Each structure stands twice: as structure tokens, then as C-alpha cells.
Amino acid sequence: MRACVREERASVNSATFQWLGGAMWSTTFHLCIFADTDLNSSRGSGEPAATRQAGEGENIVQISTRRHDKTVILDISGDIDFANSLEVRQSVLHEISESRAPRVIVNLSQVRYVDSSGVASLVEGLKASHDLGSRFILFGLNSSVREVLELSRLIKVFEVYDNEEQALAA
């Protein structure tokens, strides 16, 4: 596992902080954690309904959408960083608003890296889901993604499961 720290100045919507329980904090560093994971492994059953790709070169992220009963499952692979977090955010928010599914499940098993902009995209998805009365579930967090959520103290805010079967059964 490799790690780096970069300085970053980020502004976050105060409404999002209030929604997170009023705990406000400021971050002036950017935590990057890389894990050695196989991005070619199987991602579960079901054919993707739609696939989007964003970024260039090594910063490519792929987002596939599939349905399981009344649940929308977003399969994300690649790194969720500043270069492509906008595409991830837009895809997540689009699926939440268009599908109005009672559950939105995000498969992060093929994501090896998430930075603060990626975390912000997930938080916005969580907030949008809650605003519509649906659940926003994450599964398949590798150790580096889990560590980023633990360091930001957001791991307790998200509903997190180890695998797709547990997420669907919840």
C-alpha cells in the first residue's frame, strides 16, 4: 500500500455539514491511499443497463448501472478522484433522481482509490437519497477506501456491507 499527502483547500456546502449532524471541520490536506487490487476480477451478476466512462489515461473511471428488482446498483471501477469525481457525482445523482428506487447500492469493490472529491460525491449521493426517502448503500470497500472513510469519520454515516449479497439482503 502506498500513501501520499497533498495540500488542498476545499469548500463544502454548510447544508451538507448540517445534514451530517452539525459537526463542521476543515481539511487542508489531501489524503491519497493506493492499494494493490485486481481491477479485472468479477463484479457480480447481472448485465449492466448502462455504462459510462470518464477521464483520460490512468484516470479512467467506469460506471455501470443495473437493476435488481426495485434496487439500482451502480458498479464503479477505477479511481474516484478530482479528475473524474464530477462524472461519478452526476451519475449517482442522476440514478437517484430518475429511478426513485427505494435502494441505491454502490459497488466500490473495483475502486482502488478515493480522494476528498470522491468522498464528497458519495456524501451528496447519500444526502440526495435520504431527501427522497431511499437508502444509499455502499459495499465492497477495500482497505484504502475504508481507511479514507474512517479517517474522515464518515464510515458511520454510510450504510456499508462487505458484499453484494449482504447489501441486497439488508
N, C-alpha and C positions, 0 to 999 in steps of 0.2 A: 504494500500500500504506500502511495506517495502522497505528500501533502504540501500545500503552499499557502501563503497568506499574502493578499494584496490589499492595499488601501482602497476604500470605496466610500463615497458619500451617497447615501440613499435617502430619499424622502418617501415616507409611507403615509398613506391616507389615514387621518386620525380616526375616521369612522371605522376603519378596519381594526385599529388598536382598541377602540371602544368595544367592538364586537368581540374581540379576543379577551374581554374581561377587564378592560381598562388598564392593563399592565403596559406601560409605554417604556420603550428602551430605544437607544440609538446605537447603531453599529457603524464603526469607521474602519472595519476590516472586512475582507472578503475571504472566506474560508473555502479552500478547494481541496477535496479529498478524492483521490482516484483509487479504484480497486481493480484488480486484475480479474475481470469477469469475461465469460464467453458470451458474446452477443449473438452467436449463431445457434444457441440452444432453442428447444421448442418453447413456445409461448402459450400453450394451452389449446383447447379445442375450439372449433368454430371458425368459419371463414370470415374475414374482415368485410364489413359492409362498405367501408371507405378507408382509403389510405392517403395520408398527406405526408409530404417531406419538406423540410425546411433546412436552410443552412448550406454551407459550401465546404468542400474538403472534409476535414476531420470533424467539423461542427454540424454534421447532419443528424437530424432527429426525424424519426418516422413515427407517425401517429395513425393507428388503425382503429376503426370503430366497429364493434359488433354488438349484436343484441342476444340476450338470453332471457326469454320470457319478457318481463317488463323491466329488465335491467339493461342499462347501457354499459358496455365495457370498453374502455379506452386502453389500447395496448401501446405503450410508448417505448421506443428504443433509441438509444444514443444518449448524448449528454444534454441536460436541460440547463443551459447557461444563457448569459446575456445575448449571445448571438442568435438564439432561437427561442427564447422564453416567450416572446410575443406570439409566435405561432402556436406554442403549446397553450398559452393563456386563451387565445382566440378559439382554438379547437375545443378546449374544455368548456368554456363559457357558451359556445355555440351549441354543443351537445346538451348541456344542461337546459338552456332556454328553449331549444327546438324540440327536444324529446319529452321534456317534462316527466321523465321517468322517476319512479319512486326511489330508485337507487342508481347512482353513478359510481362505477367501480373503475379505479385507475390501476392498471397493471404496470408496476415500476420494476419488474424483475429483469428487464433488459436495459435499465438505466444505470450507468456506472458512475455518474457524476451529476450533482445538482448544486448550483450556486444560489446566492440570495435572491436573484431574479427568478429562478426556477421555483424556489420556496414561495415567493410572493404569488406566482401563478397558481400554485396549489392552494394557497390560502384564499385567493379570490374565487377559485372553484368551490371551495368549501363554503364560503360565505354565500355565493350565489345559490348553491344547493339548499342551504338552510333557509334562505329567503323564500324559496319555492316550496319548502316543506319536504324536500327529498334528502336522502342520505348520500354522503360523499365518502367513499371507502377507498383506502389505499391497500395494496398488497404487493408482496414480492420485494420489499426493501432490502437491498444488500447492506452490508455493514457500513459502507461510506455514506449512503443516503440516510440510513437510520441515524448515524452519528451527527449529520448536519441537522436533522430534525430534533435530536436530543440536545445538541448544543444551543439551538435556538429556543429550546423548551416548548416546541410546537408538537412534539410527539404525542403529548397528552391531549392535544386539541383535535387531532385526526383520529378517525376510526381506522385502525391498522390490523391487518391479518397477514399471516405468513404465506398463504397460497390462495389460489382462486377458489378452490372448493370451500375453504373456510369463509371467504368473503361472500360467496353466493349463499351459503347456509345461514349467514348472520341475519 
